[in-house]
Amino acid sequence: MLLPKITDNVKIPPIKIQGIKTKLTPFILKSISWDGNGVYFEPFVGSGVVGFNINPQRAVFSDTNPHLIQFYNDLQSKKINSTIVREFLEEEGSKLASSPADKNSYYYTVRDRFNKSPNSLDLLFLQRSNFNGMMRFNSSGYYNVPFGRKPHRFQKALITKITNQVKWLEEAMDGKDWRFECMTFEDAFKLVKEGDFVYLDPPYIGRHDGYYDAWSLELADQLAELTQTSGAGYAFSMWLENQYRSNLHMQKWNDGVLLTIEHFYYVGASEKNRNKITEALIVSKENHNKVT
Ligand SMILES: C[S@@+](CC[C@H](N)C(=O)[O-])C[C@H]1O[C@@H](n2cnc3c(N)ncnc32)[C@H](O)[C@@H]1O
C-alpha cells in the first residue's frame, strides 16, 4: 500500500510557487488509500510537493508551465544536479550581493537573460530571490516577478538548503518510472486508466494567481466532469469557504467524499493579518482512507 502515509516531515522541493501545498501535504497523504499498482498522475504538478512526497514508482507529472517541466526534465537527464546548482548559486549569488537592492539589481540581469533564453538554473535563482516566491508571467510569456530586495539572499545556509532540496529530488527520481510533460490537464486525462490515481490541484477559482495559463469556470467544470468519469481514483484540492463566501463550484464535485481542514493564509508577518479559509479535499469513495 503506497497511501495513506502518515508524516509530519514533509520534504520541500527546490522550486516554490504560490499555492504550494506544503502545509496541507500531511492531511492529503493521510486521507488517501491507494495500492500504488497503477500510475500516479499529477496534472497540475507545480512545485511537486505532494507527488514527490508520495514518491510513487510510476508517475506522470505534468503542468502547462514549460519552465517547471524543463527544470524537472533537466534534473532527470542529469543536465543539472545539486553540485552544478551549488556552484551556480554561489557565483550568481555573489554578483547579486554586490549589486543594489533597486531596479539596477543583478536580479534583473538574470531575469532579462531568462526571458531571452529560458533555462532551469536562472529559473531557480529567480524563484529563490524574487518577491514572495511568486511564479508569474505576462501575456507574452515573460517572467515578470520583481526582486525580493534582499541582495544578500544567497547566504551559505540558504545555498546549502536549496542544494539539499535539489539532491533530495534527484535521488527521489533515480530508478523511478517518472515522466514530466508540458501539457494541459485534458491531455493528461487521455493517458489515465482504471487503477491509476490522479491528484488534482488546479488554480483556485475566483483568485487570480498569475499562473502560466488563464483558468476559468469552464475549465474547472470540464475538470470535474473528466475526473469523475475517468474510472481512476482521485483526490481534488480546492477552497470550500471563507468568512465571506462559499465556493459554488464545489457543487460539481458530488461523486466523492468531502474532507475539510482549516488553513490560515498570512498577509504580511503579523498574526492579526491572517485569513482563515476552509480547504476541501474530495477523494473518490474507494480511495478514502477512513482510518486516521
Ligand atoms: C495550485 S498550482 C499547483 C500547486 C502544486 N500542487 C504545489 O503544491 O506546488 C496550479 C498549477 O496548475 C498549472 N496550470 C494552470 N492551468 C493549467 C491547465 N489548463 N492544465 C494543466 N496545468 C495548468 C499552473 O501552471 C500551476 O503550476
The ligand as a Gaussian input file, in Angstrom:
#p B3LYP/6-31G(d) Opt

LIG

0 1
 C       -2.235000      25.495000      -7.474000
 S       -0.883000      25.274000      -8.601000
 C       -0.336000      23.678000      -8.157000
 C        0.416000      23.717000      -6.873000
 C        1.048000      22.409000      -6.502000
 N        0.064000      21.433000      -6.051000
 C        2.071000      22.658000      -5.407000
 O        1.867000      22.220000      -4.259000
 O        3.070000      23.315000      -5.698000
 C       -1.658000      25.059000     -10.156000
 C       -0.740000      24.660000     -11.313000
 O       -1.576000      24.414000     -12.453000
 C       -0.897000      24.811000     -13.635000
 N       -1.933000      25.008000     -14.686000
 C       -2.702000      26.099000     -14.939000
 N       -3.588000      25.843000     -15.927000
 C       -3.393000      24.548000     -16.312000
 C       -4.002000      23.685000     -17.274000
 N       -5.006000      24.104000     -18.056000
 N       -3.561000      22.392000     -17.379000
 C       -2.523000      21.951000     -16.600000
 N       -1.894000      22.743000     -15.684000
 C       -2.323000      24.011000     -15.527000
 C       -0.123000      26.046000     -13.219000
 O        0.980000      26.272000     -14.061000
 C        0.279000      25.704000     -11.770000
 O        1.567000      25.144000     -11.717000

